[in-house]
């Protein structure tokens, strides 16, 4: 029983093969210089890339929500006008 549970939880569930171009090979080497083996490096890179995309997606949703908010747009324009009025002129 323990072996079955540990094996299922500890071993990757899927094997993926990929041909690496030069940029990917350099990136993999950089991750491996941090002490990871190939599998660990690829898993870390995929996890980090997924997290970055999720953050970008959440940010895009927030930007769209704020852009559609008329009250926020009015306030943002007022703040920008105040900042513009307080800013010194740039040298000519």
C-alpha positions in Angstrom: 0.0 0.0 0.0 2.7 2.5 1.0 4.6 1.8 -2.2 1.6 2.4 -4.3 0.8 5.7 -2.6 4.4 7.0 -2.6 4.9 5.9 -6.2 1.8 7.7 -7.4 2.6 10.9 -5.4 6.4 10.9 -6.0 6.7 10.0 -9.7 5.8 12.3 -12.6 2.5 11.4 -14.2 3.5 12.1 -17.7 6.6 11.8 -19.9 7.1 14.6 -22.5 9.8 14.6 -25.2 11.0 17.8 -26.9 13.6 18.8 -29.4 15.4 21.9 -28.0 16.6 24.8 -30.1 19.8 26.7 -29.1 17.9 29.2 -26.9 16.1 26.4 -25.1 19.4 24.4 -24.7 21.0 27.5 -23.1 18.1 28.0 -20.8 18.1 24.4 -19.7 21.8 24.5 -19.1 21.4 27.6 -16.9 18.7 25.9 -14.8 20.9 22.8 -14.5 23.8 25.0 -13.3 21.6 25.7 -10.3 21.9 22.1 -9.3 18.8 20.7 -11.0 18.8 17.6 -13.2 17.1 17.8 -16.6 13.7 16.7 -15.4 13.7 19.1 -12.4 14.8 22.0 -14.6 12.1 21.3 -17.2 9.4 21.0 -14.5 10.6 24.2 -12.7 10.6 26.1 -16.0 7.1 24.9 -16.9 5.8 25.7 -13.5 7.3 29.2 -13.5 6.0 29.8 -17.1 2.5 28.8 -16.1 2.6 31.0 -13.0 3.8 34.0 -15.1 1.0 33.4 -17.6 -1.6 33.2 -14.9 -0.4 36.5 -13.4 -0.4 38.2 -16.8 -3.9 36.9 -17.4 -5.2 38.1 -14.0 -3.5 41.5 -14.7 -5.2 41.7 -18.1 -8.6 41.0 -16.6 -8.0 43.7 -13.9 -6.9 46.2 -16.6 -10.0 45.5 -18.6 -12.2 45.9 -15.5 -10.6 49.2 -14.6 -10.8 50.5 -18.2 -14.5 49.7 -18.2 -15.0 51.6 -14.9 -16.1 55.1 -15.7 -15.6 56.3 -12.1 -12.0 55.0 -12.1 -11.3 56.5 -15.5 -12.5 59.9 -14.3 -10.4 59.7 -11.1 -7.3 58.5 -13.0 -7.6 61.4 -15.4 -7.9 63.9 -12.5 -4.8 62.4 -10.9 -2.9 62.6 -14.1 -3.9 66.2 -14.6 -2.8 67.1 -11.1 0.6 65.4 -11.7 1.0 67.1 -15.0 0.3 70.5 -13.4 2.8 69.8 -10.6 5.6 68.5 -12.8 8.4 70.9 -13.8 8.9 71.7 -17.4 11.4 69.6 -19.2 14.5 71.4 -20.5 14.1 72.5 -24.1 
